[in-house]
Amino acid sequence: MDLSSSKLSGEIPSQMKNLTFLEVLNLSHNNLVRLIPNGRQFNTFENDSYIGNLRLCGFPLTKQCDNGLGPEPPTPKSKEDGWRESW
């Protein structure tokens, strides 16, 4: 699934780790924040899947999260800003 450069923002929903059919996931160059979900297919995706999300942290990235969560997401400006906390 290629969602690169899609202007996504907020957290990656933990429910996405239940999508066991994903062989490839590209979430690069978005505005995603906080902890990358851990488990199942997400443990097979490499750093390249998340490049360009400066506030994203956790495995497989070398950037570790503070308190397991990472920085707080920014306050949404308007509904047109892209996806929010829940996709």
OpenMM code with the backbone's topology and positions (N, CA, C; nanometers):
from openmm import Vec3, app, unit

residues = "MET ASP LEU SER SER SER LYS LEU SER GLY GLU ILE PRO SER GLN MET LYS ASN LEU THR PHE LEU GLU VAL LEU ASN LEU SER HIS ASN ASN LEU VAL ARG LEU ILE PRO ASN GLY ARG GLN PHE ASN THR PHE GLU ASN ASP SER TYR ILE GLY ASN LEU ARG LEU CYS GLY PHE PRO LEU THR LYS GLN CYS ASP ASN GLY LEU GLY PRO GLU PRO PRO THR PRO LYS SER LYS GLU ASP GLY TRP ARG GLU SER TRP".split()
positions = [
    Vec3(0.0857, -0.1157, 0.0000),
    Vec3(0.0000, 0.0000, 0.0000),
    Vec3(0.0912, 0.1231, 0.0000),
    Vec3(0.0761, 0.2085, -0.0960),
    Vec3(0.1573, 0.3288, -0.1071),
    Vec3(0.0727, 0.4511, -0.0746),
    Vec3(0.0988, 0.5088, 0.0420),
    Vec3(0.0312, 0.6310, 0.0844),
    Vec3(0.1320, 0.7449, 0.0981),
    Vec3(0.2434, 0.7339, 0.0274),
    Vec3(0.3482, 0.8356, 0.0358),
    Vec3(0.2986, 0.9685, -0.0212),
    Vec3(0.3484, 1.0752, 0.0372),
    Vec3(0.3185, 1.2123, -0.0080),
    Vec3(0.1686, 1.2368, -0.0214),
    Vec3(0.0923, 1.1870, 0.0754),
    Vec3(-0.0540, 1.1997, 0.0714),
    Vec3(-0.1073, 1.3051, 0.1674),
    Vec3(-0.0191, 1.3832, 0.2272),
    Vec3(-0.0570, 1.4876, 0.3227),
    Vec3(-0.1295, 1.4305, 0.4449),
    Vec3(-0.0940, 1.3080, 0.4837),
    Vec3(-0.1523, 1.2478, 0.6032),
    Vec3(-0.0916, 1.3122, 0.7263),
    Vec3(-0.1714, 1.3268, 0.8323),
    Vec3(-0.1203, 1.3815, 0.9574),
    Vec3(-0.1803, 1.3043, 1.0729),
    Vec3(-0.1188, 1.3183, 1.1893),
    Vec3(-0.1654, 1.2490, 1.3085),
    Vec3(-0.0922, 1.1167, 1.3267),
    Vec3(-0.1492, 1.0319, 1.4097),
    Vec3(-0.0888, 0.9028, 1.4409),
    Vec3(-0.1287, 0.7971, 1.3391),
    Vec3(-0.0434, 0.6963, 1.3261),
    Vec3(-0.0797, 0.5790, 1.2471),
    Vec3(-0.1731, 0.4954, 1.3350),
    Vec3(-0.2952, 0.4686, 1.2919),
    Vec3(-0.3876, 0.3916, 1.3751),
    Vec3(-0.3321, 0.2530, 1.4062),
    Vec3(-0.3389, 0.2139, 1.5324),
    Vec3(-0.2871, 0.0828, 1.5723),
    Vec3(-0.3647, -0.0305, 1.5053),
    Vec3(-0.4867, -0.0041, 1.4628),
    Vec3(-0.5670, -0.1055, 1.3951),
    Vec3(-0.5063, -0.1473, 1.2613),
    Vec3(-0.4189, -0.0627, 1.2046),
    Vec3(-0.3573, -0.0968, 1.0769),
    Vec3(-0.2695, -0.2213, 1.0871),
    Vec3(-0.2199, -0.2521, 1.2083),
    Vec3(-0.1366, -0.3721, 1.2216),
    Vec3(-0.2180, -0.4992, 1.2019),
    Vec3(-0.3486, -0.4880, 1.2015),
    Vec3(-0.4353, -0.6040, 1.1761),
    Vec3(-0.4541, -0.6314, 1.0271),
    Vec3(-0.4002, -0.5446, 0.9426),
    Vec3(-0.4080, -0.5650, 0.7977),
    Vec3(-0.2958, -0.6611, 0.7573),
    Vec3(-0.3194, -0.7883, 0.7770),
    Vec3(-0.2145, -0.8889, 0.7577),
    Vec3(-0.1819, -0.9148, 0.6113),
    Vec3(-0.2586, -0.8602, 0.5195),
    Vec3(-0.2328, -0.8804, 0.3766),
    Vec3(-0.1272, -0.7832, 0.3238),
    Vec3(-0.0846, -0.6856, 0.4041),
    Vec3(0.0118, -0.5869, 0.3573),
    Vec3(0.1508, -0.6484, 0.3449),
    Vec3(0.2035, -0.6503, 0.2242),
    Vec3(0.3411, -0.6940, 0.2034),
    Vec3(0.4339, -0.5744, 0.2005),
    Vec3(0.3808, -0.4601, 0.1545),
    Vec3(0.4575, -0.3367, 0.1437),
    Vec3(0.3718, -0.2236, 0.1989),
    Vec3(0.4346, -0.1332, 0.2716),
    Vec3(0.3655, -0.0146, 0.3207),
    Vec3(0.4597, 0.1036, 0.3049),
    Vec3(0.4146, 0.2072, 0.2368),
    Vec3(0.4942, 0.3271, 0.2194),
    Vec3(0.4146, 0.4459, 0.2717),
    Vec3(0.4549, 0.4958, 0.3879),
    Vec3(0.3918, 0.6123, 0.4492),
    Vec3(0.4863, 0.7321, 0.4477),
    Vec3(0.5877, 0.7266, 0.3627),
    Vec3(0.6904, 0.8303, 0.3610),
    Vec3(0.6350, 0.9649, 0.3156),
    Vec3(0.7049, 1.0699, 0.3613),
    Vec3(0.6770, 1.2083, 0.3221),
    Vec3(0.5334, 1.2515, 0.3508),
    Vec3(0.4933, 1.2306, 0.4745),
    Vec3(0.3666, 1.2792, 0.5269),
    Vec3(0.3964, 1.3584, 0.6536),
    Vec3(0.2974, 1.3823, 0.7350),
    Vec3(0.3146, 1.4535, 0.8618),
    Vec3(0.2694, 1.3658, 0.9772),
    Vec3(0.3136, 1.2415, 0.9773),
    Vec3(0.2745, 1.1468, 1.0809),
    Vec3(0.3575, 1.1692, 1.2067),
    Vec3(0.2978, 1.1420, 1.3213),
    Vec3(0.3619, 1.1681, 1.4497),
    Vec3(0.3485, 1.0476, 1.5425),
    Vec3(0.4307, 1.0510, 1.6454),
    Vec3(0.4273, 0.9562, 1.7560),
    Vec3(0.4773, 0.8177, 1.7190),
    Vec3(0.4310, 0.7201, 1.7917),
    Vec3(0.4813, 0.5835, 1.7861),
    Vec3(0.4283, 0.5037, 1.6674),
    Vec3(0.5188, 0.4361, 1.5973),
    Vec3(0.4792, 0.3448, 1.4905),
    Vec3(0.4196, 0.2206, 1.5557),
    Vec3(0.3028, 0.1734, 1.5115),
    Vec3(0.2457, 0.0514, 1.5695),
    Vec3(0.3454, -0.0647, 1.5621),
    Vec3(0.3411, -0.1504, 1.6612),
    Vec3(0.4335, -0.2626, 1.6696),
    Vec3(0.3553, -0.3929, 1.6611),
    Vec3(0.4042, -0.4836, 1.5795),
    Vec3(0.3419, -0.6147, 1.5701),
    Vec3(0.3043, -0.6516, 1.4283),
    Vec3(0.2872, -0.7803, 1.4093),
    Vec3(0.2479, -0.8381, 1.2803),
    Vec3(0.3267, -0.7807, 1.1644),
    Vec3(0.2593, -0.7349, 1.0602),
    Vec3(0.3257, -0.6871, 0.9400),
    Vec3(0.4150, -0.5665, 0.9678),
    Vec3(0.3776, -0.4829, 1.0649),
    Vec3(0.4559, -0.3627, 1.0916),
    Vec3(0.5989, -0.3955, 1.1331),
    Vec3(0.6216, -0.5129, 1.1878),
    Vec3(0.7572, -0.5521, 1.2244),
    Vec3(0.8421, -0.5879, 1.1035),
    Vec3(0.7829, -0.5989, 0.9856),
    Vec3(0.8571, -0.6349, 0.8646),
    Vec3(0.8910, -0.5140, 0.7781),
    Vec3(0.8306, -0.3979, 0.8050),
    Vec3(0.8554, -0.2792, 0.7241),
    Vec3(0.9838, -0.2113, 0.7700),
    Vec3(1.0595, -0.1564, 0.6740),
    Vec3(1.1884, -0.0960, 0.7043),
    Vec3(1.1783, 0.0559, 0.7151),
    Vec3(1.2914, 0.1189, 0.7505),
    Vec3(1.2967, 0.2651, 0.7662),
    Vec3(1.2402, 0.3406, 0.6475),
    Vec3(1.2655, 0.2917, 0.5270),
    Vec3(1.2207, 0.3611, 0.4059),
    Vec3(1.0702, 0.3835, 0.4022),
    Vec3(0.9950, 0.3025, 0.4733),
    Vec3(0.8495, 0.3164, 0.4759),
    Vec3(0.8041, 0.4446, 0.5452),
    Vec3(0.8943, 0.5058, 0.6236),
    Vec3(0.8553, 0.6178, 0.7098),
    Vec3(0.9370, 0.7446, 0.6881),
    Vec3(1.0250, 0.7479, 0.5874),
    Vec3(1.1106, 0.8642, 0.5624),
    Vec3(1.0256, 0.9895, 0.5441),
    Vec3(1.0733, 1.1014, 0.6008),
    Vec3(1.0059, 1.2292, 0.5812),
    Vec3(0.8969, 1.2584, 0.6818),
    Vec3(0.8819, 1.1747, 0.7828),
    Vec3(0.7878, 1.1990, 0.8926),
    Vec3(0.8725, 1.2312, 1.0157),
    Vec3(0.9096, 1.3581, 1.0306),
    Vec3(1.0088, 1.3981, 1.1294),
    Vec3(0.9655, 1.3772, 1.2735),
    Vec3(0.8378, 1.3654, 1.3000),
    Vec3(0.7894, 1.3497, 1.4373),
    Vec3(0.7424, 1.2074, 1.4650),
    Vec3(0.7795, 1.1153, 1.3769),
    Vec3(0.7464, 0.9741, 1.3948),
    Vec3(0.8630, 0.9060, 1.4652),
    Vec3(0.8331, 0.8080, 1.5504),
    Vec3(0.9386, 0.7421, 1.6264),
    Vec3(0.9028, 0.5962, 1.6538),
    Vec3(1.0024, 0.5222, 1.7007),
    Vec3(0.9837, 0.3812, 1.7347),
    Vec3(1.0349, 0.2896, 1.6249),
    Vec3(1.0358, 0.1600, 1.6540),
    Vec3(1.0872, 0.0594, 1.5625),
    Vec3(1.0133, 0.0669, 1.4292),
    Vec3(1.0826, 0.0638, 1.3174),
    Vec3(1.2231, 0.0332, 1.2945),
    Vec3(1.3139, 0.1553, 1.2913),
    Vec3(1.2625, 0.2745, 1.3214),
    Vec3(1.3436, 0.3953, 1.3184),
    Vec3(1.4416, 0.3966, 1.4345),
    Vec3(1.5511, 0.4673, 1.4176),
    Vec3(1.6475, 0.4795, 1.5269),
    Vec3(1.6007, 0.5815, 1.6292),
    Vec3(1.5081, 0.6687, 1.5913),
    Vec3(1.4547, 0.7686, 1.6836),
    Vec3(1.3571, 0.7002, 1.7790),
    Vec3(1.3911, 0.7024, 1.9079),
    Vec3(1.3047, 0.6423, 2.0080),
    Vec3(1.2044, 0.7449, 2.0603),
    Vec3(1.0913, 0.6965, 2.1079),
    Vec3(0.9846, 0.7825, 2.1581),
    Vec3(1.0044, 0.8128, 2.3063),
    Vec3(0.9667, 0.9324, 2.3469),
    Vec3(0.9639, 0.9681, 2.4879),
    Vec3(0.8358, 0.9122, 2.5482),
    Vec3(0.8469, 0.8454, 2.6613),
    Vec3(0.7299, 0.7878, 2.7296),
    Vec3(0.6508, 0.6938, 2.6399),
    Vec3(0.7148, 0.6398, 2.5364),
    Vec3(0.6474, 0.5460, 2.4483),
    Vec3(0.5528, 0.6096, 2.3492),
    Vec3(0.5408, 0.7419, 2.3513),
    Vec3(0.4446, 0.8085, 2.2639),
    Vec3(0.5077, 0.9047, 2.1658),
    Vec3(0.6110, 0.9736, 2.2054),
    Vec3(0.6694, 1.0745, 2.1187),
    Vec3(0.5998, 1.2070, 2.1366),
    Vec3(0.6317, 1.3032, 2.0521),
    Vec3(0.5749, 1.4374, 2.0669),
    Vec3(0.4260, 1.4413, 2.0370),
    Vec3(0.3605, 1.5360, 2.0985),
    Vec3(0.2173, 1.5553, 2.0736),
    Vec3(0.1956, 1.6032, 1.9318),
    Vec3(0.0880, 1.5575, 1.8660),
    Vec3(0.0591, 1.6080, 1.7318),
    Vec3(0.0167, 1.7536, 1.7385),
    Vec3(0.0407, 1.8301, 1.6315),
    Vec3(-0.0017, 1.9703, 1.6306),
    Vec3(-0.1530, 1.9817, 1.6285),
    Vec3(-0.2021, 2.0941, 1.6759),
    Vec3(-0.3452, 2.1196, 1.6738),
    Vec3(-0.3898, 2.1422, 1.5304),
    Vec3(-0.4976, 2.0727, 1.4871),
    Vec3(-0.5443, 2.0903, 1.3488),
    Vec3(-0.5863, 2.2344, 1.3233),
    Vec3(-0.5545, 2.2848, 1.2035),
    Vec3(-0.5910, 2.4209, 1.1659),
    Vec3(-0.7297, 2.4258, 1.1039),
    Vec3(-0.7580, 2.3306, 1.0165),
    Vec3(-0.8888, 2.3272, 0.9513),
    Vec3(-0.9145, 2.1869, 0.9002),
    Vec3(-1.0337, 2.1617, 0.8558),
    Vec3(-1.0695, 2.0298, 0.8045),
    Vec3(-0.9961, 1.9974, 0.6753),
    Vec3(-0.9476, 2.0991, 0.6057),
    Vec3(-0.8793, 2.0767, 0.4790),
    Vec3(-0.7327, 2.0360, 0.4972),
    Vec3(-0.6833, 2.0312, 0.6194),
    Vec3(-0.5422, 2.0018, 0.6449),
    Vec3(-0.5045, 1.8570, 0.6178),
    Vec3(-0.5963, 1.7718, 0.5865),
    Vec3(-0.5626, 1.6315, 0.5648),
    Vec3(-0.6256, 1.5438, 0.6711),
    Vec3(-0.5858, 1.4177, 0.6711),
    Vec3(-0.6404, 1.3239, 0.7672),
    Vec3(-0.5976, 1.3625, 0.9074),
    Vec3(-0.6772, 1.3257, 1.0016),
    Vec3(-0.6504, 1.3592, 1.1415),
    Vec3(-0.6113, 1.2352, 1.2194),
    Vec3(-0.6380, 1.2413, 1.3488),
    Vec3(-0.5989, 1.1348, 1.4397),
    Vec3(-0.6552, 0.9997, 1.3990),
    Vec3(-0.7776, 0.9945, 1.3514),
    Vec3(-0.8339, 0.8679, 1.3071),
    Vec3(-0.8503, 0.8695, 1.1562),
    Vec3(-0.7936, 0.7731, 1.0916),
    Vec3(-0.8004, 0.7646, 0.9461),
    Vec3(-0.9335, 0.7077, 0.9100),
] * unit.nanometer
topology = app.Topology()
chain = topology.addChain("A")
for resn in residues:
    res = topology.addResidue(resn, chain)
    for name in ("N", "CA", "C"):
        topology.addAtom(name, app.Element.getBySymbol(name[0]), res)
